[in-house]
């Protein structure tokens, strides 16, 4: 039996009401960082110090934190792509059916990240340049000529995409210039995914994600490349636009998107799209699982950014380690409060003092708006013919079994 006396002692260095209200509602006790704490919801800067070699202190069994030490393997734009490329190569070496390619040498199943380089090969397309370590749309711009990079490089005195002053590395990705538009506007999806452990991989998808819309109608015209209100969905950028709506914040719920797509494109293709989105998320987590420091004191709630093109193909744009907890609207505040509430119910079972020796697999009734997206242990218990059955969509360990209709191997076909 676990007999744990006392209240959870918490610390945070992110002063957000959606966090603090949740801790207080549970009757947890706030303490200072240098006192004994059980639960620390920290920024990504702080996690570096907690696990750094110089200052690093060992966490005790009754302490948990909300990041994995090297989460940047997934959440830095350059490392995410590098890890996904490595994962594809490994699957290819093993002869996995997932690594199958078409006659043009393109991955059939694993082509879900826009082509990304440290320099563009094909200057006649539009490319998007992003600083590897920044968020909220900072430092992003679009180009369609190689000369623009040379000019930018000269202006900011950079060489090989690393600015000398800030040591800022950039990635450059093919811009998805045929996004699915609704009301003529571009949007992307922000989905929340909770990982409680990487080995074995156990992750949950939050049902209440949302779409973020641009305030200005989309045009692929190169004359509008500088207009970020056309191209970037980040609320941090859009809220400065003349047409920004402070009531709905330019957001739709994922369930509204689903209804819209079912009514305009049909139920089957909509289901297939969402299956593919879930599949992409699990593949990206599997790609980084081998290199992730799977510390038993850690869990992490990621903000996944997905864009859908006009052929209803989803693309993984990036993954955020600290998805914004700022509320831009009343609905936003409720959503984020509930997100934290459900996350804490899974990460801190029964709201009791944590015990890291305890296996973190919560009962279904505490999941709230989360659902199990993938459970590696459950998938492995499927037995040796798992791969064949999972191709026909009969496997467990993964959300839904519609993949049998889509002809795509389901998530459990990985090794």
C-alpha positions in Angstrom: 0.0 0.0 0.0 1.1 3.6 -0.6 0.6 5.6 2.5 1.6 9.2 1.7 0.9 11.8 4.3 0.8 15.5 3.8 0.0 17.9 1.0 1.9 18.3 -2.2 4.3 21.3 -2.0 4.5 23.2 -5.3 6.7 25.8 -7.0 6.4 27.5 -10.3 8.4 30.2 -12.1 5.5 30.8 -14.6 3.1 33.2 -13.0 -0.1 32.1 -14.8 -3.5 32.0 -13.1 -4.5 28.8 -14.9 -1.6 27.1 -13.1 -1.9 28.7 -9.7 -5.7 28.3 -9.5 -5.3 24.6 -10.2 -2.7 24.1 -7.4 -4.8 26.1 -5.0 -8.0 24.2 -5.8 -6.2 21.0 -4.8 -5.2 22.5 -1.4 -1.5 22.1 -2.3 1.0 24.3 -0.5 3.1 26.9 -2.2 6.8 26.9 -1.1 9.9 28.7 -2.3 12.3 27.1 -4.8 15.0 26.6 -2.2 12.6 24.7 0.1 11.5 21.1 -0.1 9.1 20.8 -3.0 7.2 17.9 -4.6 6.0 19.5 -7.8 7.7 22.2 -9.9 6.0 23.6 -13.0 9.0 25.3 -14.6 10.1 27.1 -17.7 12.4 25.5 -20.2 15.2 27.8 -18.9 14.9 26.4 -15.4 14.9 22.8 -16.5 18.4 23.4 -17.9 19.6 24.3 -14.5 17.9 21.5 -12.7 19.6 18.9 -14.9 22.8 20.7 -15.7 26.1 19.0 -14.7 27.4 22.0 -12.8 24.3 22.9 -10.7 22.4 19.7 -11.2 20.9 18.2 -8.1 19.4 14.8 -7.9 15.6 14.8 -7.6 14.2 12.6 -4.9 11.5 10.0 -5.4 8.8 12.5 -4.2 9.6 15.2 -6.8 8.3 15.6 -10.3 8.8 18.3 -13.0 7.0 19.2 -16.2 9.8 18.8 -18.7 12.2 16.1 -19.9 15.8 17.2 -19.5 16.5 17.2 -23.3 13.0 17.9 -24.6 14.7 20.1 -27.2 15.4 16.9 -29.3 11.7 17.3 -30.2 11.0 21.0 -29.6 14.0 22.6 -31.4 13.1 22.9 -35.1 16.4 21.7 -36.4 16.8 18.7 -34.0 13.2 17.5 -34.6 13.9 17.2 -38.3 17.3 15.6 -37.7 15.7 13.0 -35.4 12.9 12.2 -37.8 15.4 11.8 -40.6 17.4 9.4 -38.5 14.3 7.5 -37.5 13.4 7.0 -41.2 16.9 5.7 -42.0 16.7 3.2 -39.2 13.3 1.9 -40.3 14.7 1.6 -43.8 17.7 -0.4 -42.6 15.4 -2.7 -40.8 13.3 -3.2 -43.9 10.2 -1.9 -42.1 7.1 -1.5 -44.3 6.7 2.0 -42.8 9.8 3.1 -44.7 8.3 2.2 -48.1 8.9 4.7 -50.9 7.1 5.4 -54.1 8.6 5.2 -57.6 10.0 8.7 -57.2 11.9 7.7 -54.0 9.5 9.6 -51.8 8.4 8.1 -48.5 4.8 6.9 -48.7 4.0 7.0 -45.0 6.8 9.0 -43.4 6.6 12.2 -45.5 5.0 14.4 -42.9 7.6 17.2 -42.4 8.1 19.9 -45.1 11.4 19.5 -46.9 13.9 21.2 -44.6 17.5 22.3 -45.2 20.1 24.5 -43.7 20.1 26.2 -47.2 17.5 26.0 -50.0 18.2 23.9 -53.0 15.3 25.2 -55.1 15.1 29.0 -55.0 12.1 29.2 -57.3 9.7 28.0 -54.6 8.7 29.9 -51.5 10.7 29.0 -48.4 10.1 29.9 -44.7 13.0 30.8 -42.5 12.7 30.1 -38.8 15.2 30.6 -35.9 15.6 27.1 -34.3 15.1 28.1 -30.8 12.4 30.8 -30.8 8.6 30.7 -30.4 5.5 32.9 -31.1 6.6 33.6 -34.7 9.6 35.6 -33.7 12.3 36.0 -36.3 10.3 34.2 -39.0 10.3 35.4 -42.6 9.5 34.1 -46.1 11.8 34.2 -49.1 11.5 33.1 -52.8 14.9 34.0 -54.1 18.4 32.8 -53.1 19.6 36.4 -53.3 17.3 37.3 -50.4 19.2 34.9 -48.2 22.5 36.4 -49.3 21.2 39.9 -48.5 19.8 38.8 -45.2 23.0 37.0 -44.4 25.0 40.2 -45.2 22.7 42.5 -43.3 22.8 40.4 -40.2 26.5 39.5 -40.7 25.7 35.8 -40.4 27.6 32.9 -41.9 26.1 29.5 -42.5 22.9 30.6 -40.8 24.4 31.3 -37.4 24.5 34.9 -36.3 27.8 35.7 -34.6 26.2 38.0 -32.0 23.4 35.7 -30.9 24.7 32.4 -32.2 21.2 32.0 -33.6 20.8 29.0 -36.0 18.0 29.0 -38.6 16.2 26.2 -40.4 14.7 26.8 -43.8 11.7 24.7 -44.9 9.6 24.5 -48.0 6.6 26.7 -47.4 3.3 24.9 -47.7 1.8 27.3 -50.2 -1.4 25.3 -50.8 -2.9 25.4 -47.3 -6.5 24.4 -46.8 -8.4 27.7 -46.5 -11.6 28.3 -44.6 -13.3 31.6 -45.4 -10.3 32.3 -47.6 -8.0 32.3 -44.6 -5.1 30.2 -43.6 -5.1 28.4 -40.2 -3.1 25.8 -38.3 -4.0 23.3 -35.5 -2.6 23.5 -32.0 -3.0 20.1 -30.4 -1.9 19.2 -26.9 -0.1 15.9 -26.3 1.0 14.7 -22.9 3.9 12.2 -22.6 4.2 10.4 -19.2 7.1 8.2 -20.3 9.1 7.7 -23.4 10.4 4.2 -22.7 7.9 2.5 -22.9 6.2 5.3 -24.8 2.9 6.4 -23.3 1.1 9.5 -24.6 -2.3 11.1 -24.5 -4.1 13.4 -26.9 -6.2 16.3 -25.5 -9.5 16.4 -27.2 -10.0 20.1 -27.0 -7.3 21.4 -29.4 -8.1 24.4 -31.6 -7.5 26.1 -35.0 -5.7 29.4 -35.1 -6.7 31.6 -38.1 -4.9 34.4 -39.8 -6.8 37.7 -39.8 -6.1 38.5 -43.5 -7.2 36.4 -46.5 -4.5 34.1 -47.9 -2.8 34.8 -51.2 0.2 32.9 -52.6 1.2 36.2 -54.4 4.9 36.9 -53.8 4.1 40.6 -53.3 2.5 39.6 -49.9 5.5 37.6 -48.6 6.2 40.2 -46.0 2.7 40.3 -44.7 2.8 38.1 -41.6 -1.0 38.6 -41.0 -1.5 36.5 -44.2 1.1 33.7 -43.4 1.7 33.2 -39.7 -1.1 32.0 -37.4 0.6 32.7 -34.1 -1.7 34.7 -31.8 1.3 36.7 -30.7 1.4 38.1 -34.2 -2.3 38.1 -35.2 -3.5 40.0 -32.1 -1.7 43.1 -33.5 -3.8 42.9 -36.7 -6.6 45.4 -37.4 -9.0 42.6 -38.0 -8.2 40.6 -34.9 -11.4 39.6 -32.9 -10.9 39.8 -29.2 -14.0 37.7 -28.4 -13.1 34.5 -30.3 -9.5 35.3 -30.8 -9.5 34.0 -34.3 -9.9 30.4 -33.0 -12.1 27.5 -33.7 -12.3 24.3 -31.7 -11.1 21.1 -33.3 -14.6 19.7 -33.0 -15.9 22.7 -35.1 -13.2 22.0 -37.7 -14.3 18.3 -37.7 -17.9 19.3 -38.3 -17.0 21.7 -41.0 -14.8 19.1 -42.8 -17.4 16.4 -42.4 -20.1 18.6 -44.0 -17.9 19.9 -46.9 -15.6 16.9 -47.6 -17.4 13.9 -46.0 -17.0 11.9 -42.9 -14.6 9.3 -44.3 -11.9 11.7 -45.5 -12.2 13.7 -42.3 -11.7 10.5 -40.2 -8.7 9.6 -42.3 -7.2 13.1 -41.8 -7.5 12.9 -38.1 -6.1 9.3 -38.0 -3.1 10.6 -40.0 -2.6 13.5 -37.6 -2.6 11.1 -34.6 -0.2 8.8 -36.6 2.2 11.7 -37.3 2.3 12.7 -33.7 3.1 9.1 -32.5 5.8 8.7 -35.2 7.5 12.0 -34.1 7.5 10.8 -30.5 9.0 7.5 -31.5 11.6 9.3 -33.6 12.9 11.0 -30.4 12.2 8.3 -27.8 15.7 6.6 -28.2 17.6 9.9 -27.6 15.2 11.4 -25.0 16.5 11.3 -21.4 13.5 9.3 -20.0 13.9 10.6 -16.5 11.3 9.1 -14.1 10.7 12.5 -12.5 9.5 14.0 -15.7 6.3 14.4 -17.8 5.7 16.9 -20.5 2.7 18.5 -22.2 3.6 19.5 -25.8 1.9 21.9 -28.1 1.9 20.4 -31.6 1.5 22.7 -34.6 0.0 20.9 -37.6 -1.0 22.5 -41.0 -3.4 20.8 -43.4 -3.0 21.4 -47.2 -5.8 21.6 -49.7 -5.4 17.9 -50.5 -6.2 17.2 -46.8 -2.7 16.1 -46.1 -1.4 17.0 -42.6 2.1 18.4 -42.1 4.0 18.6 -38.8 5.3 22.2 -38.5 6.8 22.2 -35.0 6.4 21.0 -31.4 6.4 23.5 -28.5 7.8 22.5 -25.1 6.0 25.3 -23.3 2.7 25.9 -25.1 1.3 29.3 -24.2 -0.8 29.4 -21.0 -1.8 33.0 -21.6 -5.5 33.3 -22.2 -6.5 35.5 -25.1 -10.3 35.0 -24.6 -12.7 33.7 -21.9 -13.0 30.3 -23.7 -9.2 30.1 -23.9 -8.9 30.6 -20.2 -11.4 27.8 -19.5 -9.7 25.5 -22.0 -6.3 26.1 -20.5 -7.5 25.7 -16.9 -9.0 22.4 -17.9 -5.9 21.3 -19.8 -3.8 21.9 -16.7 -6.4 20.2 -14.4 -6.5 17.1 -16.6 -2.7 17.1 -17.0 -2.2 17.2 -13.2 -4.7 14.4 -12.7 -2.5 12.1 -14.8 0.9 13.4 -13.7 0.1 13.5 -10.0 -2.2 10.5 -9.3 -4.9 11.3 -6.7 -3.2 14.6 -6.0 -1.0 12.8 -3.5 2.7 13.4 -2.9 4.4 11.8 -6.0 6.2 8.5 -5.8 8.5 8.0 -8.8 8.7 4.3 -8.2 5.0 4.1 -9.0 4.0 3.1 -12.5 2.3 6.1 -14.0 -0.7 4.5 -15.9 -3.8 6.2 -14.6 -7.3 4.6 -14.7 -9.5 5.8 -17.5 -11.8 7.7 -15.2 -9.2 10.3 -14.4 -8.2 11.1 -18.0 -10.8 13.9 -18.3 -10.5 15.3 -21.8 -7.4 13.3 -22.6 -7.5 10.0 -24.4 -4.7 7.4 -24.7 -3.1 8.1 -28.0 -0.5 5.3 -27.8 0.6 2.8 -25.2 3.7 0.9 -26.2 3.3 -1.8 -23.5 -0.3 -2.4 -24.7 0.8 -2.5 -28.3 3.6 -5.0 -27.5 1.1 -7.4 -25.8 -0.6 -7.7 -29.2 1.7 -10.6 -30.0 4.1 -11.5 -32.8 1.7 -11.1 -35.8 1.0 -7.5 -34.6 2.4 -5.9 -37.8 0.1 -7.8 -40.1 -2.9 -7.2 -37.9 -2.1 -3.6 -37.4 -2.0 -3.1 -41.1 -5.6 -4.2 -41.2 -6.4 -1.9 -38.2 -7.1 -4.6 -35.7 -4.4 -3.8 -33.2 -4.8 -2.3 -29.7 -2.4 0.1 -28.1 -3.6 2.9 -30.3 -6.5 5.2 -30.6 -9.2 4.2 -33.1 -9.0 1.4 -35.7 -10.2 3.3 -38.8 -6.8 2.8 -40.4 -8.0 -0.4 -41.9 -10.0 1.7 -44.3 -7.2 4.1 -45.1 -4.7 1.4 -46.2 -2.1 3.0 -44.0 -0.3 0.9 -41.4 -1.5 1.9 -37.9 0.7 3.1 -35.2 1.8 -0.2 -33.9 3.7 -1.1 -37.1 7.0 0.2 -36.1 9.6 -2.5 -35.6 
